[in-house]
């Protein structure tokens, strides 16, 4: 089954989420002002897949609330016998927030 979804989450930051097969590409920001909408989209995508890959290579900025939301979604997926893998954390300002939050990240290129 192939999914293609494009949604503008926040017109101010132009966060675009695109689901293609089981890869969800996020573009823009994952910050406190759009974290709830982003969470809903990820949950919806996860409901259609057992394993979901979140590609963050186009993320410009993330804050601690965004990282914490991703952490909670990973934990919830695990409880439901599903898995979320996060890839593409390339930008130093993004990876620093993940490290500051204590979230282990895989250095897997997107």
N, C-alpha and C positions, 0 to 999 in steps of 0.2 A: 504494500500500500504506500502511495506517495502523497505527501502533504506539502502544500505550499501556502503559507499564510504570511501576509505582510500587514502589520498594524502600526500606526503611529501612536505611540503611548502618550507622549507629551510634546505638543507642537513647539514648545519653547526650546527643548533640548533635542528635538527630532530623533527620539529614541525609536528605532525601528526594530521589530522582532520578526524574524523570518524562520519558518520551520520548513525544512526540506528533508524528507525521509525522517530520520531520527536525530537530525542535527538542528539545533535551534541557534541561530546566529543573532546576537544582540549587537546593536549599534547605537552609539550615543553615550548615555550615562545610566548608571544604576545608583541613584541617590535617593535621599529621603523623600523628595517631592514626587518621585514616580515609582517608588518601591512597591506600593500596593498593586498598581496596575501590572507591573512587570511580574510580580508574584502570581497573579491570576493567570497570566498568559503561560507561564512556566508550568503551573499546575494543570492547565488545560492540555498542554502539549504532553505532559507526563501521563495523563490519563489515556493517551492514545499510543503509548509506547512503554515497553518494560524497561528499556535502557535508553536514556536520553543524554545526548552530548550537547553541552552548552558551549558554544564558541564565542569567546569574549575578545577576539583579536581586534575588533573594531570599537571596543569600548574606550571612550576618551577619559572618563572619570568614574570612580566608584567611591562611595563613602562607607563608613563602618556599618551603617544601617543596611546598606545594600549587600555587603559581605555577610552580615548576620542573617539576612533573609535567605541568601543562597545556602548558608550552613544549615539553617532550619529545614529548608526544602530537601537537602541531601539526607538529613536525618529522617525526615518523614518518608521519603522514598525508600530508604533502607528498611524502615518498619513495615512497609507494604511490599517487601520483596522486589523492589525496583531499584534502579541505580541512576544517579546523575553524575556524569563526568564533566569536569570543567576544563576546557583547553583554551589555548590562545592568549594566555595572560602574558603579553609582551611588553607593554609600556611600563616603565619603572614606577610612575605615579600610581598605576593600578596595582602592580604586584606588591608595592610597599604597603598598601592598605590591607591586602590579604595577609601579609606577614605580620603587620601590626596587630591584626585581629587574632593572630595565632592559628589561622586556617592553613593547613598544609596544602600546597598547590603542586601539581605535577608540571614539570617543565616540558610539556608536550606541545610542539608547534601546531598551529591550526592548519 
